[in-house]
Amino acid sequence: MIFNKALKLGNCQAHDVVDVGVSLASDIAGTHNSGITSVWILHQTLDAQLGINPYHALLHPSEIPSLIHQLQQDENFVTRN
């Protein structure tokens, strides 16, 4: 899987990474399968029938730095496996 290969190439673990995606089916599902925290940029309606729920959803990419800061400060942040 591409996400596992990226982790290996980056010499990092899933808990060190946040993936930002726009596709529930490929980006968000892929990160969940790899244990990576997912951030979804809302550009389409969440399709409940897909059964894919992002860990975080943002309205605009400009919100990413704030979310990253929040995750770094959150003592309850848990690796998603």
N, C-alpha and C positions, 0 to 999 in steps of 0.2 A: 504494500500500500504506500502511496506517495507520502503520507504524513509520517509513517515510520521511517521511511528513507530520509526524509528531511531532518528528522530528529537525529538520526545516525550521522548524517553529513554535518549537522550543526554541533555535534558532540554535546547534546543536551538531553534532558529528560522531559517527559510530557508535562510535569508540574512546573517546569521552567518557562513554558510557552503559552501564549494566548494566540489563537487563530481568529482572524477577522474574515468573515465571509459574507457573501450576498446570496448564496444558494443553499437552501435548507437541505436539499437532496444530496449535493456533493460536498459542499464545504462543512456544514454543521454535522451531518451524519458521519463524515470522515473523521472529524476531530473527536467526536464522541467515541468512535471505535478505537481511536488511538489514545484515549485518556487525556486529551488536550482540552483545555477550557475554551469554549466557543463563544464568540461574539458575533452576533448577526446584525447587519445593517438593514433596517426595515425599509425595503423598497417594494415589497409585495405583501399581500395579505398572508398571515400565518395560516397554513393549511393543516388543520387539526387531523385530517385524515392521513397525513403522512406519518404522524406519530413521532415527529422530530421536533424537539423543543430546545432552542438554544439556551445556554446557561445565562447569557446576557443578551439584551437586544437594545440597540441604539437607533436613534432617528437619523444621525448624521455622523460621518467619520470624524468630525471635529470633536466629538465626545470621547474618542478613544483615550487620549492622554489622561483625562479625569478618571475614567474607569480603571486604567492601569494603576494610577496612583491609589485609588480606592482598594484595589486588589492587593497591592503591596502593603497597605496599612491594615487590612482586615486579618486579624489574628485567627479568625474562624475559617479562613480560606482553605479549602480542602482540595487535594488533587482529585480529579474526576477519573475514575477507573470503571 
